[in-house]
Amino acid sequence: MRYPTEDDPELMQAIRRYVTPGEGAVRRYLKLLGGQFARHDEPDKATFLRALVEDAHQITDHELGVLLDCEWRSRITAAWLIGISRRPQFREHLGTMLLASELVYAGQGYCFALARLGTERDAEILSAYLDHYLPRDDCQYDQPWALGALLHIDELRGTNHAARFLQSDGLWQQWAQGRFDAEVQKKRINELSSYINEGPGLA
């Protein structure tokens, strides 16, 4: 993993360009964390989305790879940019990193990107993650984001991948223990994706 130091000017340039625009608590990666930008009023939200969508289409695959090899701030930002611009060439890499769960918060971005790609393969990746981590009641990682993304894909494609996790006293109920509602998780992914769909400049 690469670390953001001045000894790595390529990485630092990518971080300054795509990850940390803004100041203080309004830096881009903080607005992406938990989908915080969705809580902002217009016109701030529109300005943020316009720049985000523009960068998603401008960033190169190489720059995305550089950011994905860094810490969680860079990874969550890169994953959002991948999801917005729908670049399937990163699917398997995102799936591998999601299952590895090496860094906090980054998995939110991976789940969003997989939901945006929205194919059968993305559903398989999310299902594999849930199969691995829902039985782990000691791990509160990105299970809510993964289930929300899977439900989003099911809704879009008319599939039913999430059903087996949501059975009465099934893996989701056993893990969530009433802390998380499946419909709330789906609604979050649906809303975040809709903001991007409605944002200016998205083809």
C-alpha positions as CSV (number, residue, x, y, z in Angstrom):
1,M,0.0,0.0,0.0
2,R,1.2,3.5,-0.9
3,Y,1.2,6.2,1.8
4,P,0.6,9.9,1.2
5,T,4.0,11.5,1.6
6,E,5.8,14.1,-0.4
7,D,8.2,11.4,-1.4
8,D,5.4,10.1,-3.7
9,P,4.5,13.1,-5.9
10,E,2.3,11.1,-8.2
11,L,0.1,10.0,-5.3
12,M,0.1,13.4,-3.7
13,Q,-1.0,15.1,-6.9
14,A,-3.9,12.7,-7.3
15,I,-5.0,13.2,-3.7
16,R,-4.9,16.9,-4.0
17,R,-6.8,16.9,-7.3
18,Y,-9.5,14.4,-6.4
19,V,-9.6,13.5,-2.7
20,T,-9.1,16.6,-0.7
21,P,-10.7,19.6,-2.5
22,G,-12.3,21.9,0.0
23,E,-11.4,23.0,3.5
24,G,-11.8,21.4,6.9
25,A,-14.9,19.3,7.3
26,V,-16.1,20.1,3.8
27,R,-13.3,18.2,2.1
28,R,-14.6,15.9,-0.6
29,Y,-13.8,12.6,1.1
30,L,-15.6,13.7,4.2
31,K,-18.7,14.6,2.2
32,L,-18.6,11.1,0.6
33,L,-18.2,9.4,3.9
34,G,-21.7,8.0,4.8
35,G,-23.1,10.0,1.9
36,Q,-22.9,13.2,4.0
37,F,-23.4,15.4,1.0
38,A,-27.0,14.3,0.7
39,R,-27.8,16.1,3.9
40,H,-26.5,19.5,2.6
41,D,-28.8,22.2,1.3
42,E,-28.9,23.5,-2.3
43,P,-26.9,25.1,-3.9
44,D,-24.0,23.5,-2.0
45,K,-25.1,20.0,-2.9
46,A,-25.5,20.9,-6.6
47,T,-22.0,22.5,-6.7
48,F,-20.5,19.5,-5.0
49,L,-22.2,17.0,-7.3
50,R,-21.2,19.0,-10.4
51,A,-17.5,18.9,-9.5
52,L,-17.7,15.2,-8.5
53,V,-19.4,14.1,-11.7
54,E,-16.9,16.1,-13.8
55,D,-13.9,14.6,-12.0
56,A,-15.4,11.1,-12.4
57,H,-15.3,11.5,-16.1
58,Q,-11.9,13.2,-16.2
59,I,-9.9,11.0,-13.9
60,T,-7.8,8.3,-15.7
61,D,-7.8,4.6,-14.9
62,H,-4.2,5.0,-13.9
63,E,-5.0,7.7,-11.4
64,L,-7.8,5.6,-10.0
65,G,-5.4,2.7,-9.6
66,V,-3.0,5.0,-7.7
67,L,-5.7,6.1,-5.3
68,L,-7.0,2.6,-4.8
69,D,-3.5,1.6,-3.6
70,C,-3.6,4.2,-0.8
71,E,-5.4,4.7,2.5
72,W,-9.2,4.8,3.1
73,R,-9.7,8.5,2.1
74,S,-8.3,7.9,-1.3
75,R,-10.0,4.5,-1.7
76,I,-13.5,5.7,-0.8
77,T,-13.1,8.6,-3.2
78,A,-11.8,6.5,-6.0
79,A,-14.6,4.0,-5.6
80,W,-17.2,6.7,-5.8
81,L,-15.6,8.1,-9.0
82,I,-15.6,4.5,-10.4
83,G,-19.2,4.1,-9.6
84,I,-20.3,7.4,-11.0
85,S,-18.5,6.8,-14.3
86,R,-19.4,3.1,-14.3
87,R,-16.0,1.5,-15.1
88,P,-16.5,-2.3,-15.0
89,Q,-12.7,-2.9,-15.4
90,F,-12.4,-2.2,-11.7
91,R,-15.2,-4.6,-10.6
92,E,-13.0,-7.5,-9.5
93,H,-10.4,-5.3,-7.8
94,L,-13.2,-3.6,-5.8
95,G,-14.7,-7.0,-4.9
96,T,-11.3,-8.3,-3.7
97,M,-10.8,-5.2,-1.5
98,L,-14.3,-5.4,-0.2
99,L,-13.9,-9.0,0.9
100,A,-10.5,-8.2,2.4
101,S,-11.9,-5.3,4.5
102,E,-8.5,-4.0,5.3
103,L,-9.4,-0.4,6.0
104,V,-12.3,1.3,7.7
105,Y,-14.9,3.2,5.7
106,A,-13.5,2.4,2.2
107,G,-16.0,-0.5,1.9
108,Q,-18.8,2.0,1.7
109,G,-17.4,3.3,-1.6
110,Y,-16.9,-0.2,-2.9
111,C,-20.5,-1.1,-2.2
112,F,-21.7,2.1,-3.9
113,A,-19.6,1.4,-7.0
114,L,-20.8,-2.2,-7.3
115,A,-24.4,-1.0,-6.9
116,R,-23.9,1.5,-9.7
117,L,-22.4,-1.2,-12.0
118,G,-25.4,-3.2,-11.2
119,T,-24.8,-6.5,-13.0
120,E,-25.3,-10.1,-12.0
121,R,-21.6,-10.3,-11.3
122,D,-21.8,-7.3,-8.9
123,A,-24.7,-9.1,-7.1
124,E,-22.5,-12.2,-6.8
125,I,-19.6,-10.2,-5.3
126,L,-21.9,-8.5,-2.7
127,S,-23.5,-11.9,-1.9
128,A,-20.1,-13.5,-1.3
129,Y,-19.2,-10.6,1.1
130,L,-22.4,-11.1,3.0
131,D,-22.0,-14.8,3.2
132,H,-18.5,-14.2,4.7
133,Y,-19.3,-11.5,7.1
134,L,-22.9,-11.8,8.3
135,P,-22.0,-14.9,10.3
136,R,-19.3,-12.8,12.0
137,D,-21.3,-11.1,14.8
138,D,-17.9,-9.7,16.0
139,C,-17.4,-7.7,12.8
140,Q,-19.4,-4.6,12.2
141,Y,-17.9,-3.7,8.9
142,D,-19.8,-2.8,5.7
143,Q,-22.7,-5.3,5.9
144,P,-25.4,-2.7,5.9
145,W,-23.9,-1.0,2.8
146,A,-23.5,-4.4,1.1
147,L,-27.0,-5.4,1.7
148,G,-28.4,-2.1,0.6
149,A,-26.3,-2.3,-2.6
150,L,-27.6,-5.9,-3.2
151,L,-31.2,-4.8,-2.7
152,H,-30.6,-1.9,-5.1
153,I,-29.4,-4.3,-7.8
154,D,-32.3,-6.7,-7.1
155,E,-34.8,-3.8,-7.6
156,L,-33.1,-2.6,-10.8
157,R,-32.8,-6.1,-12.3
158,G,-35.9,-7.7,-11.0
159,T,-33.8,-10.4,-9.2
160,N,-34.0,-11.8,-5.7
161,H,-30.4,-12.3,-4.5
162,A,-31.0,-10.7,-1.1
163,A,-34.0,-12.9,-0.2
164,R,-32.0,-15.7,1.4
165,F,-30.3,-13.2,3.7
166,L,-33.6,-11.7,4.8
167,Q,-35.4,-14.9,5.8
168,S,-37.0,-14.9,9.2
169,D,-34.2,-15.5,11.7
170,G,-31.8,-15.6,8.8
171,L,-28.3,-14.3,8.6
172,W,-29.3,-10.6,8.3
173,Q,-31.6,-10.7,11.4
174,Q,-29.0,-12.6,13.4
175,W,-26.3,-10.2,12.6
176,A,-28.3,-6.9,12.6
177,Q,-30.0,-7.7,15.9
178,G,-32.5,-4.8,15.2
179,R,-29.7,-2.3,14.8
180,F,-30.1,-1.9,11.0
181,D,-33.2,-2.0,8.8
182,A,-32.8,-3.6,5.4
183,E,-35.2,-1.2,3.7
184,V,-33.4,1.8,5.1
185,Q,-30.1,0.4,3.7
186,K,-31.7,0.0,0.2
187,K,-33.2,3.5,0.4
188,R,-29.8,5.0,1.2
189,I,-28.2,3.4,-1.9
190,N,-31.2,4.3,-4.1
191,E,-31.1,7.9,-3.0
192,L,-27.3,8.3,-3.4
193,S,-27.5,6.8,-6.8
194,S,-30.4,9.0,-7.8
195,Y,-28.5,12.2,-6.8
196,I,-25.8,11.1,-9.3
197,N,-28.3,10.3,-12.0
198,E,-29.9,13.7,-11.6
199,G,-26.6,15.5,-11.3
200,P,-25.4,17.8,-14.1
201,G,-23.0,16.4,-16.6
202,L,-23.7,12.7,-16.2
203,A,-24.1,11.0,-19.5
